[in-house]
Amino acid sequence: MYTRATAFLIPALLSACSAPGGYPSLAKRPFEKPRASVPDAPLAPPQASDPALLGRIADALKLARDGVPDFEAALPAARAAAERASGAAPESEVWIDGQLMVTRLESTTGPARDALAALDDERRLLDAKPGSPDAPALLAAIAEVEAIDARQSEAVHALLSKFK
């Protein structure tokens, strides 16, 4: 009998320990309930490659590559003239000749810079259409032309530093 009385007494004692008042429901709130499945939006079909863009990329690469022999041909003469002008008095005939030869060399870097500008324009247009299959070809072309431009610019700056 003692155990039966204890069984009824425990819940009564526990309820006496709680504070009076309303408590929130333990039922699921609206945002916790599962939602009805929403069908996935159809995926856009993959974009087709743009032959015109690939042609413009190829043209820009050809322009930059075709300018390299002209630069390489002008480099030895500019290097020799800059060596002769190194240490010469500014505005002396040797110094002016060296400056002119380096300027002629610098003018041969135009094709690489023009190609880089054209490719940069294409990149801006392609940025507006993400997911284009032509993006890797464009990025590879930009990297190649940037490397050509960097080599040429470095050579020109090295020669110009001899005039200081």
Residue, then its C-alpha position, 0 to 999 in steps of 0.5 A: m500500500y505504501t508504494r501505491a500512495t507514493a505513486f500518486l503522491i509524486p506527481a502531486l508534489l512535482s506539480a506543486c513545484s511549478a510556477p503558475g501561469g501559461y507555458p508555450s505549447l510544445a507543438k510544432r510551429p508553422f515554420e517547423k512543419p515540413r513544406a510541400s515540395v516545390p519543383d526544381a526550376p528547370l536548368a537552362p540549357p548549356q550555352a553554345s559555343d560562339p564561333a565569332l568569338l572564337g574567331r576574334i580570340a584567334d585574331a587577337l592571338k595572331l596579332a600578338r604572336d605576329g608582333v613578336p618577330d618585329f620586337e625580337a628584330a628591333l631588340p638587338a639594335a636598341r640594346a646596343a644603342a642603350e649600352r652606348a648611351s649608358g653613362a653618356a651625357p644627357e642630350s648628347e648625340v649618343w644619348i639621343d640615338g639610344q633614346l630613339m632606338v628604345t622608342r622604336l623598340e617600344s613601338t613594336t610592342g603595339p600589337a601585343r597591347d592591341a591584342l590584349a585590349a581586344l581580349d579584355d573587351e571580349r572578357r567584359l562581354l563574356d562576364a555578362k554571360p556566365g557559363s559560356p563554353d568559350a571562357p577557358a579559350l579566352l582566359a588562355a589567350i589572355a594569359e598568353v598575350e599578357a606573358i608576351d606583353a610582360r616580356q616585352s615591357e620588361a625588356v623595354h624598361a631594362l633598356l630605359s633604366k640605362f638612361k638614368 
